[in-house]
Amino acid sequence: MDIPYTLQTPSEKVINEIKYFAAFSALKRLLEQKKITLENCRLANVAIAEKYGVSQLHI
């Protein structure tokens, strides 16, 4: 079902991009605080991007 974009109903693709960016930002912060390793951060980033069907940002 392809729902057209309107201000009242943003597309699912836009919502998924926002969700991914929020998760990406949290991952980056955890990495900066040294609470996770770079390798685990990269693995999580790939998994989250795949879950939301978006292109991943580079850490």
Order of alpha helices (4+ residues) and beta strands (2+ residues): alpha-alpha
